[in-house]
Amino acid sequence: MSSTRGASPRQDLRPLLTPRSIAIVGISQPGRFGGQLYQNLESFGFTGEIYGINPRYDSLYDRPCYASLRELPETPECALLAVPNSRLGASFEEVAACGVRAACIFANAYSDPSEVPSLQAQLKEIALANDIALLGPNCMGFVAPAHRLPVSGYPVNAAMPQGNITFISHSGSVWEAFVQNRNRLAYNYIISAGNEIATTVADYLQFSLRDPSTRAIGLFLETVRDPETFVAALEEAAERDIPIVVLKTGRSLRGAQMAQAHSGALAGEDGVYEAVFKRYGVRRATSLDELTDALELFATGMRPRTRGIAALLDSGGQRALMVDLAEAEGVEFAEISEVTKAALDEVLEPGLTAENPLDAWGTGNGAEEIYKACLVALDGDPATGLTLLAVDLPPEDDSDCFYETVVKSVLPGLKHPLACMAHLTSAQSDLQVDQLREMGVPVLLGTETGLRAARHAVEYAEFQRERKRCAAKPELGREVPVPEALEDLRAQLARASSALDEHASKRLLEAYGLSATREVRTDTLADTLRAGGEIGYPLVLKTCGGELHKTEHDGIRLGIMNESELGAAYRDFEARLGPQVLVQELVPAGTELILGIVNDPQFGPLLTIGTGGIFVEILKDVTMLTLPTSSEVVEKAVLALRGAPLLLGARGRPPCDVKAVVRAAMGLAALALDLGDEISEIDVNPLIALADRAVVVDALIVPKLRD
């Protein structure tokens, strides 16, 4: 993987996100959009120059108003266009003509479909031609608290604290909700990306990554409009150890369009994003609350040194709930040592068991000292990566603030990260939550979302450890040699006017080291019988009837035991489906897998691996990997499948040669890297894994067809 650290960003966003001077085009009276833009800047104490543009006023807010940008005494760095769609085109042309380097468009830039080019297309052309950093259109603006810069036509709390989280959202409503998050999250930048016609989420990512204050990044993402820059930003985030948490929404028809390659259709578009995110350690949230909890953890900079979580509670019932949810969410509790258990036994009241998760509440007598000792013991265990104080903080306890006192006492001596987790969000005291956060202790609101956030923290730290371990290894180089006939294979694909048939597909796969069935293609009865004798019985006979789907047209005969059965099967196929057939060895029963390549239009070739056979449609047990990859990564992906126990010998089955499966997948990956420009998709279905090999039984290669 090539390094992107230090690479130049695609756009210079400083004039947009940290301008020294601003022009409000369409400034207006208080209460109106253009007026609120000014009032926000004033209330935050923006120290740069603010120019008002509106020919209907001589002055507003004790400042002169100008009729146009051309009349300003200097060229502002950024123009905020608080104008309707009908005036957008002319206003933005003036921005370009005056040499303004950045702009923000709030209106949606909608134009009648009959208008060609559309208003958005016109704006995009102007922005790109003049290298203007453009936020929007159809956005809510942005806030940069450290720069005292609230760019929004709606009221923004001037007391918003500055912090180390960048949040970028495609949804204006989500942006507004995160702006109004009651100071739970503190931002350096919070950006409403809008329609991204010129400047994209990827550009904002790159800008944020170069800001020394950025410690974590959150994304509410609908799609990726600049995949190359986006991937470069993800790689840079991984290198800089800045975690990204994304809530990705939306589905498309792309999965259905992959239907020729079954593995691609099963994984779909979301599988593509999952593969990209996994490669670069991006954490995926499933709800806004989970996203918020994860960002609160990452904002502390914590990196748990193990996956093990220790939890201290004050309720047996809530402990049982936590254990149930943790199992469902894949959260691992630390296996605490006998030394730790002995330390807990010394302080716990009779009847309480020294275990993790730990319910330490007995009669309540001496509880403060008990909880201090328990936190210290759990934190000190070698298996602990993150400790959760999982307790409720009800308002009726405000006069005591028991847990705040406990945490304050032990916090300076703790060796590992600590977070509090409240079980019921609506029952928590703002006072106690604020006191804990002021000490630098994150408070997660909700058992389920809190556990997910904890999993994100320990798994991201594990990702970084693994990434550094792999970076320390010498380069392994290519694991599959380049075929001598590479150019001939490329020419074959370029000439193809349709998908390669099964026989041709297998021959190409064999050039990359995959083992395929022994078979002969014939078109006469005599040749078919001769081939049967050469291969040996039992056999399989398949039709080569062009575009026919073999199974749907009864074009496959399994377990042919002798020449008589082979002849009868051939004559039937010849009469119904045509004379061309494949005479093929019968592969013994094994574990069926599915391998494939999907050439995604945004992210390029991806390798798919899944459980095959009758489980394909039922389990949809398919994962995707970005390329290039390594045999180590592929083997982990294979063993992470839900069907992996079948490979390892479940229920008395003989174990399969997993290494052979990995070699087949690596051969397919090498093929995609060499010939990806010529291939649309590949389907190996099934690949049968046996005790000593993995055999391609059926395959389909779909070239990119030229116009």
C-alpha positions in Angstrom: 0.0 0.0 0.0 1.5 3.4 -1.0 1.7 6.1 1.6 -0.3 9.3 1.3 1.2 11.1 4.3 2.3 14.5 3.2 0.6 14.3 -0.2 -0.9 17.6 -1.3 -4.7 18.0 -0.8 -6.8 18.2 -3.9 -8.1 21.7 -2.8 -6.9 24.4 -0.5 -9.8 24.8 2.0 -8.3 27.4 4.3 -10.1 30.3 2.6 -13.4 28.4 3.1 -13.0 27.0 6.6 -10.7 29.6 8.2 -11.1 32.8 6.2 -9.7 36.1 7.3 -12.5 38.1 5.6 -16.1 37.3 4.6 -18.7 38.9 2.4 -22.4 38.1 3.0 -24.1 38.4 -0.3 -27.7 39.0 0.6 -27.2 40.4 4.1 -30.5 41.4 5.5 -32.5 42.5 8.6 -32.4 40.5 11.9 -34.6 37.5 11.8 -34.0 36.8 8.1 -31.5 34.3 6.8 -28.9 36.9 5.7 -29.3 38.7 9.0 -28.8 35.6 11.0 -25.6 34.9 9.1 -24.2 38.2 10.3 -25.6 37.9 13.9 -24.0 34.5 14.4 -20.6 35.8 13.3 -21.0 38.8 15.6 -22.1 36.7 18.6 -19.1 34.3 18.2 -16.8 37.3 18.0 -15.4 36.6 14.5 -12.3 38.7 14.3 -12.0 39.0 10.6 -13.5 41.6 8.3 -17.2 41.2 7.5 -18.7 42.9 4.4 -22.4 43.2 3.7 -23.6 43.0 0.1 -27.2 44.2 -0.6 -28.1 47.0 -3.0 -31.3 47.7 -1.0 -29.5 49.0 2.0 -26.9 51.7 2.7 -26.0 50.2 6.0 -26.9 47.4 8.4 -25.6 46.6 11.9 -23.7 49.9 11.9 -21.7 48.8 8.9 -21.8 50.0 5.3 -23.7 47.9 2.7 -22.3 47.5 -0.7 -24.2 47.0 -3.9 -21.9 44.3 -5.2 -18.7 42.5 -4.6 -17.0 44.7 -7.1 -17.5 47.8 -4.9 -15.7 46.3 -1.9 -12.4 47.9 -0.8 -10.7 44.5 -0.8 -11.4 41.0 -2.2 -12.8 38.9 0.6 -11.5 35.3 1.0 -15.0 33.8 1.3 -18.4 34.7 0.0 -21.6 33.5 1.7 -24.4 33.5 -0.9 -27.7 34.1 1.0 -29.6 34.5 -2.2 -32.4 32.5 -3.9 -31.9 30.2 -6.8 -33.0 32.8 -9.3 -29.9 35.0 -8.3 -27.4 32.2 -7.8 -25.9 32.1 -11.3 -25.2 35.8 -11.5 -24.0 36.0 -7.9 -21.6 33.1 -8.3 -20.3 34.5 -11.6 -19.4 37.7 -9.8 -17.6 35.7 -7.1 -15.5 34.2 -9.8 -14.9 37.5 -11.6 -13.7 39.2 -8.4 -11.2 36.4 -7.6 -12.9 35.3 -4.4 -11.3 31.9 -3.5 -14.2 30.3 -1.5 -17.9 30.4 -1.3 -20.9 28.8 0.5 -24.2 28.3 -1.3 -27.2 27.5 1.0 -30.0 27.4 -1.7 -30.6 24.0 -3.3 -29.7 25.3 -6.8 -32.7 23.5 -8.3 -33.6 24.3 -11.9 -36.3 23.0 -14.2 -35.2 19.7 -15.8 -35.7 21.3 -19.2 -32.9 23.8 -18.5 -29.7 22.6 -20.1 -27.1 22.9 -18.6 -28.8 22.8 -15.2 -28.1 25.5 -12.6 -25.9 23.0 -10.6 -23.9 22.2 -13.7 -23.3 25.9 -14.4 -22.2 26.5 -10.8 -19.9 23.5 -10.9 -18.3 24.6 -14.1 -17.6 28.1 -12.7 -16.2 26.6 -9.4 -13.8 24.2 -11.2 -12.7 26.7 -13.8 -11.8 29.2 -11.2 -10.5 26.8 -8.5 -13.1 28.0 -6.0 -13.6 26.0 -2.8 -17.3 25.6 -2.7 -19.5 24.4 0.2 -22.9 23.3 -1.0 -25.2 24.0 -2.6 -28.1 22.8 -0.5 -26.1 22.9 2.8 -26.6 24.3 6.3 -23.1 25.8 6.5 -20.4 25.0 9.0 -19.0 26.0 12.4 -15.4 26.2 13.4 -15.5 27.2 17.1 -11.7 27.7 17.5 -11.8 30.3 14.7 -15.0 31.9 16.1 -16.6 31.1 12.8 -20.3 30.1 12.7 -21.5 30.0 9.0 -25.2 29.4 9.3 -28.4 31.2 8.6 -30.0 29.6 11.7 -29.2 30.5 15.4 -26.0 28.8 16.7 -25.1 28.7 20.4 -22.2 31.1 20.9 -21.2 29.1 24.0 -20.3 26.1 21.8 -17.0 24.8 23.1 -14.1 24.1 20.8 -12.8 20.6 20.7 -11.1 17.9 18.7 -13.8 16.2 16.7 -14.6 17.0 13.1 -18.1 16.0 12.0 -19.2 16.1 8.4 -22.8 15.3 7.3 -24.7 14.9 4.1 -27.9 15.5 6.0 -28.7 19.0 7.1 -31.0 17.8 9.9 -28.3 15.5 11.3 -25.9 18.4 11.2 -28.3 20.6 13.1 -28.9 17.9 15.7 -25.1 17.5 16.2 -24.7 21.2 16.5 -27.3 21.3 19.2 -25.9 18.3 21.1 -25.9 20.1 24.5 -22.1 20.4 24.5 -21.7 16.6 24.7 -19.4 16.6 21.7 -16.9 19.5 21.1 -15.8 20.2 17.6 -13.0 21.8 15.7 -15.2 21.7 12.6 -18.8 20.6 12.0 -19.6 20.7 8.3 -22.9 20.3 6.3 -21.5 19.1 3.0 -24.6 19.6 0.9 -24.6 18.4 -2.7 -20.7 18.6 -3.1 -20.7 19.8 -6.7 -17.1 20.9 -6.5 -15.7 20.4 -3.0 -16.4 17.0 -1.5 -16.4 15.1 1.8 -13.0 13.8 0.9 -11.6 17.3 0.6 -13.0 18.2 4.1 -11.5 15.0 5.4 -8.1 15.9 4.1 -8.3 19.4 5.5 -9.3 18.1 8.9 -6.5 15.5 9.0 -3.9 18.2 8.5 -5.3 20.2 11.5 -3.3 19.3 14.6 -6.4 19.6 16.8 -8.2 16.8 15.1 -8.4 13.6 17.2 -11.5 11.9 15.8 -13.8 12.3 12.7 -17.5 11.4 12.3 -19.3 11.1 9.0 -23.0 10.9 8.2 -22.5 9.6 4.7 -25.0 8.9 1.9 -22.5 8.2 -0.9 -18.9 8.9 -2.0 -18.6 11.3 -4.9 -14.8 11.4 -5.2 -13.6 7.8 -4.4 -10.0 8.4 -5.3 -9.5 11.3 -2.9 -11.8 9.6 -0.3 -9.6 6.5 -0.2 -6.5 8.6 0.0 -8.0 10.4 3.0 -8.9 7.1 4.7 -5.4 5.9 4.2 -3.9 9.1 5.6 -6.3 8.8 8.6 -5.0 5.3 9.3 -1.4 6.4 9.0 -2.0 9.4 11.3 -4.0 7.2 13.8 -7.1 9.4 13.6 -10.2 7.2 13.9 -13.1 7.8 11.6 -16.6 6.7 12.6 -19.2 6.6 9.8 -22.9 6.1 9.7 -23.5 5.1 6.0 -27.0 5.2 4.7 -28.6 4.5 1.3 -28.8 1.6 -1.1 -28.6 1.5 -4.8 -29.5 -0.8 -7.7 -25.8 -1.6 -8.2 -26.2 -4.9 -6.3 -28.9 -6.0 -8.6 -26.8 -5.0 -11.6 -24.2 -7.4 -10.4 -26.5 -10.4 -10.8 -24.4 -12.2 -13.5 -21.7 -12.7 -10.8 -23.6 -14.3 -7.9 -21.1 -13.4 -5.3 -21.2 -9.8 -6.2 -25.0 -9.7 -6.1 -25.0 -11.2 -2.7 -22.6 -8.7 -1.3 -24.1 -5.7 -3.1 -23.0 -2.1 -2.8 -22.9 -2.1 1.0 -20.4 -5.0 0.9 -18.1 -2.7 -1.2 -18.2 0.0 1.4 -17.7 -2.5 4.1 -14.6 -3.8 2.4 -13.2 -0.3 1.9 -13.9 0.8 5.5 -12.5 -2.4 6.9 -9.2 -2.0 5.1 -8.6 1.4 6.6 -10.0 0.8 10.1 -13.1 2.9 9.6 -15.6 2.1 12.3 -19.3 1.8 11.2 -22.1 2.9 13.4 -25.7 1.9 13.0 -27.4 4.7 14.8 -26.8 8.4 15.6 -26.5 7.5 19.3 -23.9 4.9 18.6 -22.0 7.3 16.4 -22.1 9.9 19.3 -20.9 7.5 21.9 -18.1 6.2 19.7 -16.9 9.8 18.9 -17.0 10.7 22.6 -14.7 7.7 23.4 -12.3 8.5 20.5 -12.2 12.2 21.4 -10.2 11.2 24.6 -7.5 9.7 22.4 -7.8 6.3 24.2 -6.2 3.3 22.7 -7.0 0.2 24.8 -4.0 -2.2 24.8 -6.2 -5.3 24.7 -9.7 -6.3 23.5 -10.7 -7.2 27.0 -13.3 -5.0 28.7 -13.8 -4.9 32.5 -17.1 -3.7 33.8 -18.1 -2.6 37.3 -21.9 -2.3 38.0 -24.2 -1.8 40.9 -27.0 -4.2 39.7 -27.2 -7.9 39.1 -30.1 -7.4 36.6 -28.3 -4.8 34.6 -25.2 -7.0 34.6 -27.2 -9.8 33.1 -28.5 -7.4 30.5 -25.0 -6.2 29.7 -23.8 -9.8 29.3 -26.6 -10.6 26.9 -26.0 -7.5 24.8 -22.3 -8.0 24.8 -22.6 -11.5 23.4 -24.8 -10.2 20.6 -22.5 -7.3 19.9 -19.2 -9.3 19.9 -17.9 -7.5 23.0 -15.3 -9.5 24.9 -15.0 -9.3 28.7 -11.5 -9.6 30.1 -10.6 -12.9 31.7 -9.4 -11.5 35.0 -6.6 -13.3 36.8 -6.7 -15.1 40.1 -4.7 -12.3 41.6 -7.4 -9.8 40.6 -10.1 -12.0 42.0 -8.3 -12.3 45.3 -8.0 -8.5 45.5 -11.8 -8.2 44.8 -12.6 -10.9 47.4 -10.9 -8.8 50.0 -13.3 -5.9 49.6 -16.6 -7.4 48.4 -19.4 -8.0 50.8 -20.4 -11.6 51.5 -22.5 -13.2 48.8 -20.9 -11.2 46.0 -18.7 -13.1 43.5 -15.4 -11.8 42.2 -15.9 -12.0 38.5 -16.0 -9.8 35.4 -18.5 -8.1 34.8 -18.7 -7.3 38.5 -21.7 -6.4 40.5 -20.2 -4.8 43.6 -23.3 -3.5 45.3 -24.2 -5.2 48.6 -25.8 -3.5 51.5 -24.4 -0.1 50.6 -22.2 0.0 53.7 -18.7 1.3 52.8 -19.7 1.4 49.1 -17.4 4.3 48.3 -14.3 2.5 49.4 -15.4 -0.8 47.9 -16.0 0.8 44.4 -12.6 2.5 44.6 -10.8 -0.7 45.3 -12.8 -2.6 42.6 -12.0 -0.1 40.0 -8.3 -0.1 40.8 -8.2 -4.0 40.8 -10.0 -4.3 37.5 -7.9 -1.6 35.9 -4.7 -3.3 37.0 -5.5 -6.7 35.5 -3.2 -7.6 32.6 -6.2 -8.6 30.4 -8.0 -5.3 30.8 -8.0 -2.9 27.9 -10.9 -0.6 28.9 -12.8 -0.3 32.1 -16.5 0.6 32.1 -18.2 2.0 35.2 -21.7 0.9 34.2 -24.0 2.6 36.6 -27.0 4.9 36.5 -26.6 8.5 37.7 -30.1 9.6 38.8 -30.8 13.2 39.6 -31.9 12.3 43.2 -28.2 11.5 43.9 -27.0 15.0 42.9 -26.5 16.0 46.6 -24.1 13.0 47.1 -22.5 12.5 43.6 -21.2 9.2 44.9 -19.7 7.9 41.7 -18.1 11.2 40.8 -16.3 11.1 44.1 -15.1 7.5 43.4 -13.8 8.4 39.9 -12.1 11.5 41.1 -10.3 9.6 43.7 -8.9 6.8 41.6 -8.5 8.4 38.2 -5.0 9.8 38.5 -3.6 6.3 39.3 -5.4 4.3 36.6 -3.3 2.5 34.0 -6.0 2.0 31.4 -8.8 4.0 29.8 -12.0 4.5 31.9 -15.5 5.3 30.7 -18.8 5.6 32.4 -21.8 3.9 30.9 -25.4 4.8 31.9 -28.1 2.3 31.1 -31.1 4.5 30.6 -30.4 7.8 28.9 -33.5 9.6 30.2 -32.8 8.8 33.8 -29.4 10.5 34.0 -28.5 13.6 35.9 -27.0 16.4 33.7 -25.0 17.6 36.8 -23.3 14.2 37.4 -22.7 13.6 33.7 -21.1 17.0 33.3 -18.9 16.5 36.4 -17.5 13.3 35.0 -16.9 14.8 31.6 -15.1 17.7 33.1 -12.6 15.2 34.5 -12.0 13.8 31.0 -14.1 10.7 31.6 -16.5 10.0 28.7 -20.1 9.1 29.6 -21.8 6.7 27.3 -25.6 6.9 27.3 -27.3 3.6 26.7 -26.2 0.0 27.4 -26.4 -1.1 23.8 -24.8 1.9 22.1 -22.2 2.1 24.9 -21.1 -1.4 24.4 -20.9 -0.9 20.6 -18.8 2.2 21.2 -16.5 0.2 23.6 -16.1 -2.4 20.9 -15.2 0.3 18.4 -12.5 1.6 20.7 -10.9 -1.8 21.4 -11.1 -3.0 17.8 -9.7 0.3 16.4 -6.8 0.0 18.7 -6.3 -3.6 17.6 -6.4 -2.4 14.0 -3.6 0.1 14.6 -1.5 -2.5 16.4 -2.0 -4.9 13.5 -1.3 -2.2 10.9 2.0 -1.3 12.6 3.0 -5.0 12.9 2.4 -5.5 9.1 4.3 -2.3 8.3 7.3 -3.6 10.2 7.4 -6.7 8.0 9.5 -6.7 4.9 7.5 -6.5 1.7 6.4 -9.9 0.7 6.0 -9.0 -3.0 3.6 -10.7 -5.3 2.4 -14.1 -4.1 1.2 -15.4 -7.5 3.5 -15.2 -10.6 2.6 -13.3 -13.7 1.5 -15.7 -16.4 3.8 -16.0 -19.4 0.8 -15.6 -21.6 -0.5 -12.5 -20.0 -0.8 -10.5 -23.2 -2.6 -13.3 -24.9 -5.1 -13.5 -22.0 -5.6 -9.8 -22.2 -6.2 -10.0 -26.0 -8.7 -12.9 -25.4 -10.7 -10.8 -23.1 -10.6 -7.7 -25.3 -11.9 -9.7 -28.2 -14.8 -11.3 -26.3 -18.3 -10.1 -27.2 -20.0 -11.9 -24.3 -19.2 -13.8 -21.1 -16.6 -16.5 -21.4 -18.1 -20.0 -21.2 -17.3 -22.3 -18.3 -14.5 -24.1 -20.1 -12.7 -20.9 -21.3 -13.2 -19.3 -17.9 -11.5 -22.2 -16.1 -8.6 -22.2 -18.5 -8.0 -18.5 -17.7 -8.2 -19.2 -14.0 -5.7 -22.1 -14.3 -3.2 -19.6 -15.7 -3.3 -18.0 -12.2 -2.8 -21.2 -10.3 -6.4 -22.2 -9.6 -7.1 -25.9 -9.8 -10.1 -26.7 -12.0 -11.9 -29.9 -13.0 -10.4 -32.2 -15.6 -12.7 -31.9 -18.6 -12.9 -32.1 -22.4 -15.2 -30.0 -24.6 -16.8 -32.2 -27.4 -19.5 -31.9 -30.0 -20.0 -35.5 -31.2 -21.1 -38.7 -29.6 -17.9 -40.5 -30.5 -15.7 -37.8 -29.0 -17.8 -37.6 -25.9 -17.5 -41.3 -25.3 -13.8 -41.2 -26.0 -13.4 -38.3 -23.5 -15.3 -40.2 -20.9 -12.9 -43.2 -21.2 -9.9 -40.9 -20.8 -11.2 -39.0 -17.8 -12.7 -42.0 -16.1 -16.0 -42.7 -14.4 -18.0 -41.4 -12.5 -18.5 -38.3 -14.7 -20.5 -35.1 -15.1 -21.9 -34.0 -18.4 -22.8 -30.4 -19.0 -24.4 -28.7 -22.0 -22.4 -25.9 -23.6 -25.6 -24.4 -25.0 -24.5 -20.8 -25.4 -26.5 -18.5 -23.2 -28.6 -21.3 -21.7 -28.5 -21.5 -17.9 -27.5 -25.2 -17.5 -29.4 -25.9 -14.3 -32.7 -24.2 -15.4 -32.7 -26.2 -18.7 -31.8 -29.5 -17.2 -28.4 -29.3 -18.8 -26.3 -31.1 -16.2 -26.0 -34.9 -15.5 -24.2 -35.9 -12.3 -22.8 -39.3 -11.4 -22.6 -40.9 -14.9 -21.2 -44.3 -14.1 -20.5 -45.9 -17.5 -20.4 -45.4 -21.3 -24.1 -46.4 -21.7 -25.3 -43.7 -19.3 -22.9 -41.2 -20.9 -24.2 -41.9 -24.4 -27.9 -41.6 -23.3 -27.2 -38.3 -21.6 -25.3 -36.9 -24.7 -28.1 -37.9 -27.1 -30.7 -36.1 -24.8 -28.6 -32.9 -24.7 -27.9 -33.0 -28.4 -31.6 -33.2 -29.2 -32.8 -30.5 -26.8 -29.8 -28.1 -26.2 -27.3 -28.7 -29.1 -24.3 -30.9 -29.7 -21.6 -29.0 -27.7 -21.0 -30.5 -24.2 -18.4 -30.7 -21.4 -17.3 -34.1 -20.2 -16.0 -33.5 -16.7 -14.6 -35.4 -13.8 -17.0 -35.7 -10.8 -15.3 -34.0 -7.8 -15.9 -35.7 -4.4 -18.2 -34.1 -1.9 -16.6 -31.4 0.1 -17.3 -27.9 1.4 -18.7 -25.6 -1.2 -17.4 -22.0 -1.4 -18.0 -19.1 -3.7 -15.2 -16.8 -4.9 -15.6 -13.8 -7.1 -14.3 -10.5 -8.4 -16.5 -7.5 -8.6 -15.1 -4.5 -10.5 -16.8 -1.7 -8.7 -17.2 1.5 -10.7 -16.0 3.6 -7.8 -13.4 1.5 -5.9 -12.1 -0.9 -8.6 -11.7 -4.7 -8.3 -12.7 -6.3 -5.1 -12.4 -10.0 -4.0 -15.5 -11.8 -2.7 -15.4 -14.9 -0.6 -18.4 -16.8 0.8 -20.0 -20.0 1.8 -21.5 -21.7 -1.3 -23.8 -24.6 -2.1 -27.3 -24.6 -0.6 -26.2 -22.0 1.9 -25.6 -19.2 -0.6 -29.1 -17.7 -0.7 -30.0 -18.8 2.9 -27.0 -17.4 4.7 -25.7 -14.7 2.3 -22.4 -15.5 4.0 -20.2 -13.3 1.8 -17.5 -10.9 2.5 -15.5 -8.5 0.3 -11.8 -7.5 0.4 -10.2 -4.6 -1.4 -7.1 -5.3 -3.6 -4.2 -5.8 -3.3 -4.5 -8.1 -0.4 -2.4 -10.8 1.3 -2.8 -14.5 2.1 -2.9 -13.6 5.8 -5.8 -11.2 5.3 -7.6 -13.7 3.0 -7.2 -16.6 5.5 -8.7 -14.4 8.3 -11.6 -13.6 6.0 -12.2 -17.2 5.2 -12.1 -18.3 8.8 -14.5 -15.4 9.8 -17.3 -16.7 7.6 -20.2 -18.2 9.4 -19.7 -21.3 7.3 -16.0 -21.6 8.5 -16.8 -24.5 10.9 -17.7 -26.6 7.8 -14.1 -26.1 6.5 -12.6 -27.0 9.9 -14.4 -30.3 10.3 -17.7 -29.6 12.1 -19.9 -32.5 13.1 -17.5 -35.2 12.1 -16.7 -33.8 8.6 -13.1 -34.2 7.5 -11.2 -30.8 7.7 -10.6 -29.1 4.4 -7.3 -27.6 3.1 -7.9 -24.0 4.0 -4.5 -23.0 2.6 -5.6 -24.3 -0.8 -8.7 -22.1 -0.6 -6.5 -19.1 0.3 -4.2 -19.9 -2.7 -7.2 -20.0 -5.0 -8.4 -16.7 -3.7 -4.9 -15.1 -4.1 -4.8 -16.4 -7.7 -8.1 -14.7 -8.4 -6.9 -11.5 -6.7 -3.7 -11.6 -8.9 -5.9 -12.1 -12.0 -8.0 -9.0 -11.1 -4.9 -6.9 -10.6 -3.4 -7.9 -13.9 -6.5 -7.9 -16.0 -8.9 -5.8 -14.0 -9.2 -3.2 -16.8 -10.6 -5.9 -19.1 -12.9 -7.6 -16.6 -16.3 -6.7 -15.3 -16.8 -9.6 -12.9 -15.8 -13.2 -12.1 -17.8 -15.9 -10.4 -16.3 -19.1 -9.2 -19.3 -21.1 -7.9 -18.6 -23.5 -6.5 -15.1 -23.9 -5.4 -15.1 -27.3 -3.6 -12.7 -27.5 -0.7 -11.4 -31.0 0.0 -8.9 -32.4 2.5 -6.0 -31.9 0.1 -7.0 -29.3 -2.5 -9.6 -26.8 -3.7 -11.2 -27.3 -7.1 -13.0 -24.9 -9.3 -16.1 -26.8 -10.5 -17.9 -24.0 -12.3 -16.8 -20.5 -13.3 -18.0 -17.4 -15.2 -15.8 -14.5 -16.4 -17.6 -11.5 -17.7 -15.3 -9.1 -19.7 -15.9 -5.4 -20.0 -17.7 -5.1 -23.3 -16.5 -2.3 -25.6 -19.0 0.0 -27.3 
